Amino acid sequence: MPKIKTNRAAAKRFRKTGSGKFAFSKSHASHILTKKSPKRKRRLRQAQIVSKNDMAEIRRLLPNG
């Protein structure tokens, strides 16, 4: 039986938290920042947690954590 491979695209986008959930960085935070409000840019810096509905799919893509 071969080893289960990790989806490398997902591995670069998601990381596992201490409680077993998956966190990800929000998009639209890298350039064209002048037209975005300071409040919006602050919120883009925060990591988000994957919703319960998508958790099963992420676990399939990242079987080894």
C-alpha positions in Angstrom: 0.0 0.0 0.0 1.6 3.3 -1.0 1.8 6.3 1.2 -0.9 9.0 0.9 0.4 12.1 -0.7 -0.3 15.6 0.6 -1.8 18.1 -1.8 1.1 20.6 -2.1 -1.1 23.5 -3.2 -3.2 23.1 0.0 -0.1 22.6 2.2 1.1 26.1 1.1 -2.3 27.7 1.9 -3.4 26.0 5.1 -1.8 25.3 8.5 -3.1 23.2 11.4 -3.8 25.0 14.7 -3.1 23.6 18.1 -6.8 22.6 18.5 -6.8 20.7 15.2 -8.6 23.3 13.1 -7.1 24.8 9.9 -6.1 28.4 9.5 -5.5 30.4 6.3 -4.4 33.9 5.3 -6.9 36.1 3.5 -6.4 37.3 -0.1 -6.1 40.8 -1.5 -3.5 42.0 1.1 -0.4 42.2 -1.0 -0.7 45.1 -3.5 -2.9 48.0 -4.5 -3.3 48.9 -0.8 -3.7 52.7 -1.3 -7.4 52.4 -2.1 -8.2 50.1 0.8 -9.2 51.5 4.2 -6.9 51.0 7.2 -9.7 48.9 8.8 -9.9 46.6 5.8 -6.1 46.2 5.7 -6.0 45.4 9.5 -8.6 42.7 9.0 -6.7 41.2 6.1 -3.7 40.6 8.3 -5.6 38.3 10.6 -5.6 34.6 10.0 -9.0 33.0 9.4 -10.3 29.6 10.5 -11.7 27.2 7.8 -15.5 26.8 8.2 -16.9 23.5 9.5 -18.5 22.8 6.0 -15.1 22.9 4.3 -13.1 21.1 7.1 -13.6 17.6 5.6 -12.3 18.6 2.2 -9.1 20.2 3.7 -8.5 17.1 5.8 -8.6 15.0 2.7 -6.1 17.3 1.0 -3.8 17.3 4.0 -3.9 13.7 5.4 -0.7 14.1 7.4 -1.5 17.4 9.0 
